[in-house]
Amino acid sequence: MQADIHPKYAPIVFHDLASGEKFLTKSTATSKKTIEWEDGETYPIIDVEISAASHPFYTGKQRIMDSAGRVERFNARFKGFGAKK
């Protein structure tokens, strides 16, 4: 394996703009913005629109689609379409 071709993993803070939650992890992503973390160290920070802290799938607040109603509406709308004359 070649040396020094892979990016370095470094600690970074991700800030979820939707929920306001911040979490520290390691990533190859970088940023010029920094933040002082709870441990007193300064880390780069990246703002993200959505994360597991605010995504409906992970929070359990997802919308259930009425697939049966959608199929019935489709069939009602296109009833007789393509029928032989």
N, C-alpha and C positions, 0 to 999 in steps of 0.2 A: 504494500500500500504506500502511496506517495505521501510524504510529509508536507504539512502546511498547505494543503489544498482545501481543507474543510473550514468553514467559519467556526469561530470560537463561541461556545455557549457562555453566556454571562448573565448574572442576575438582572432582572428588569421588572418594573412595576407596570401592570396593565390597569387602566382606569376605565371602568364601564360607565359611559355617559348616561345610559338609561336608568341605572339603579344607583349610581354613585359609589358602588363598591370598588375597592382597589385590592389587588392581590399581587404578591411577589412570587415570581417564578424565574426559571432560566429559559433563555431563548437566544436565537441568533439575530433577532431583530435589534435595531439600535435606534436611538433618538437623541436629539440635542437637548430636549427638555429634561430637567431633573427634578427630583423630589426627595426630601429627607424622610426616610422611613421610620417606623417605630423603634428600630434598633439603633437609631442615631446615624446610620450610614446614608449616604446620598446615592440614589440609583436613577438611571434613565427611566422616563415614564412615557408610555404610549396610550393615547386615548382611543378607545374602541367604541363603536356604536352599540354593540350588543355582545353579551357573553353568556355563560351558563347562569350567571346571577340574574339576568333579566330575560332570557329567552323563554317563551311560553312553554316549550317542550320540557325544559328542565324545572320550571317553577310550578308546573301543574295547572297553569291558567290558560291552557290552550282552548281554542274554539273547536267544538265538535261540528263537523259539517253534516248537514242533512242530505246524505247521498241518495236516499230513497226519494225524497221530495224533488231533488234535482233531476233524477231520471224520469219521474212522472211528468215534470214540466217539459222536459225535452220531448218526450213521446207525445204529449198533448200539442206542442207547438208544431211538430213535424208529422202529425198524423195524416196519413194519406199521401205524403210526399213520396214520389217515386212509384206510386201505384200504376199499374198498367191501365191504359184507357181503351 
